[in-house]
Amino acid sequence: MKKIDFNDLILFQNDDYLVINKPPYLSTLDDRHERQNILHLAKEHTPDAQVCHRLDKETSGCLVIAKNPDAYRNIAIQFEHRKVNKIYHAVAQGIHDYDNKLVDRNLVATNKGVAKISLKGKPATTYFTTLKTYAKHSLIECKPVSGRLHQIRVHLAYLDAPICGDEMYGGKPLYLSELKRKFNLKKGTEESPIMQRVSLHAYSVSFEGMDERPITVTAPYPKDFAVLVKQLEKSN
């Protein structure tokens, strides 16, 4: 991955916080296999920077970074009391009509980094609302109350609405040939999925600043997610 200009990622900034639009394929914290990660880039920008929560490596979107210890402590308390509101957008398989549908299923993380529904797991709740339906897919708004590993992905799979490209939890890659009637692939070439990753984007985040004023930030879709939604619109 080429060197990323951290300034290009910034969506919001004040004396205490940064909110960035995290690109896909970039780890939030240290990854031995990568030369750069969000924490490293943030510390180059602001030496006291601390990442306030995590996004999966493949997931794009809103990520909050504290510029100083007091700001970190302030938002950590909000996370603890579940006062930070996060909204994700996901493209799921199938046509689903959700109106603030609650999934309340405990999750446990295995040693292999896979999450499973289990009575012995930690409490996990997510609300789902359908934003738009297409021929065979749905664009879904996801509001996690808790923040467990792969929570949205597992809860959507539980609803039999796995996220496109999420093969770990039953989702299949989505190809243009499935959407375009007159699709011709060049001889000798293999078709690639429209999106090479899990179709999940952290769309917005809301929390209180140090002055107790609300801060809400929205992250535009990255190119691959925008292209996928555009193709779904065309095929509708």
N, C-alpha and C positions, 0 to 999 in steps of 0.2 A: 504494500500500500504506500502511495506517495505521501510525502510529508504534508500534514494537514495544517492549514492556517487556523488556529484556534479562534481568532477574531471573526472569521467567517461563520462560525457556528453560533455566535452569541445572538440570542433573541431578546434578552432583557438583562439590564445591569444597573445596580445601584451601589451604594457604599458597602453593602453587606452580602449581596447575593448576585450570582450569575445564573441565568437559565439558558442552556444551550439546546440546539437541535442536534442530538447525537446521530452521527451517520451510522448506517448499518456496517457490520463486520469490524467494528472497533470496540475493544473491551473497555468496560467502565474502569476497572482496577487493573493492577499489574498482571500481565500475561507474559510468561517467560518466552513464549514463541513469537512475541511481537516487539518491535522496536518502540512503538508508541501506544499509549492508551490515554483515556480521558483524564485520569488523575495526573499523569505526567505532564500532559499539555496544559492542564489547569494550573499546576504549580509553576510552570514556566511563565504563565501570565500573571498569577498572584501567588507568591511563595507560601502563604498560609492557607491556600485553598484546600477544602475538604469536600469530597463528594457526599451528598446527603442521602442518596439511595442508589440502587443499581438498576440498570436495564440489561437484559440479555444481550450478548454480543451481536446477535442478528437483528435485534429490535432497534428501530430508529425512534427519534422524538425527544420530548421534553425531559431534561435532566437538570436537577437543581444542584448548584455548587455554592457552598458557603465560603465567604472571603476571609472570615475570622472565627476564632473559637466561640465567641458569644453568639454569633449568627448560627453557627452549627448547633449549639446547644438549644437555641430557640426553636429551630425547626425539628430537632430530634424529639423535643417534648410534644410538638404537634403531631409527629408521626406516631409517637407512643399513644397519644389520645385520639388517634385516627381523625385528625382535623385537616390533614392534607388531602385534597381531592384530586385524584388522577383520572383522566379519561383516555382510553385507548380506542383505536379503530382497528377492526379486524375484518378480513375478507374470509368468510366461512363457506364451506361446502353446503349445498342444499338451500331450500327456500324456507326461511324461518320468520315467524311473526312474534317477536318478543316486545313486550311493553313493560320495561322495568322488572323483568323476570329475575327472581332471586335464585341463585345457586348457593346453598349452604352445605358444603361438604368438606370435612377435614382432610388435610393433605399431609403426607409424609414424604420426605426426600430420601432417596436411596443413596448408597455410596457411589453409584454410577452417575449421579447428577440427574436422575429421572424422578419426577414427582408422581405420587399415586394417591388415589382416594383411599382413606383408611380411618376407621373409627378411632384408632390409636394415634392418629395424626393431630396436627395443630389446627385450630379453627380457621376456616377460610370462607369468606363470603364475597360474591361478585354479583352485580346487577347488570343485566343485558337488555339493550333496546335496539330493535332493528331500525336502521337509518334508511335502507333501500334494498329492494330485492331485484334480482336479475333472473335470467332464464333458469340458471341452475345454482346460483350463488347468492349470498347476502352480505351486505356491508353492515357490520354490527358495532354499536357503541358499547364499550365494556367499562364498568366502574368498579374496580376492586376496592373493597373496604379494608381488607387485610393485604399483606404483601408477601405471600409465600412464593417459593420457587415455582415458576411455570404455572402460576395459579390460573390465569385467564385461559391458557392453552388447555389445561386439564379440565377445567370447568366447561369449556365449549365442547370438548370431546365427550364429556359426560352427557351433554345435551344432544349428542349425535350431530354436532355442528363443528367438526374439526376445522382448524384454520388451514387454508390452502398453503401447501408447501411444508406443513408441519408433520413430516413423516414419523417423528418420534411418537406422536399421539394420534396417528391415523389419518392425517391430512395428506392429500395427494398434490403433486405439482400441477399447476394449471398451464396448459399450452394454448397458444394462439389458434392452433388447428381445431380446438374444441369450440372456439367462439366464432371463428370466421368460416363461413360456408365455402367460399372459393379460396382456400388456402393451398398454395403450392410450395412444396419444399424442394429446394435445389437437389438435384441428383447427387448422391454420395455424401449428403450432409445430414446431421442428426439434429432434430429440433430441440431447442432449449426451452425451459419453462419461461413464462413471461417474467416471473419473479424467481430469483435463485435462492430465496430465503423464506422464512416464515412470514406470512402476510400480516404483520402486526406493527402498529405504529402508536407511540405514546403521544396522543394528539394534544392534550392540554394538562396543565397542573395549576392548582390554586392553593395558596397558603398565606399566612400573615407575616408581614415584615416585622422588623424590630420595633417599629412604631405602631404595631397592631393594625396597620392598614392592610386590606386585602391585596394580594398580588395574583393576577391570573395571566398566564402566558399560553399561547397556542403555537404549535409547531406545524408549518406547512408540510404536506406530504413530500418525501424525497422522490426523486425521479422514478424509481422502479415502482413504488406504490401508486404514484399518480398515473403512470402508464397502464398499470393493471386496472385501476378504476375506470379509466378512459375506455379501455377495450371492452370492459363489461357494459359500460353505457352504450357503446356502439352496437353491441350484440343484442341489446334489449328489444 
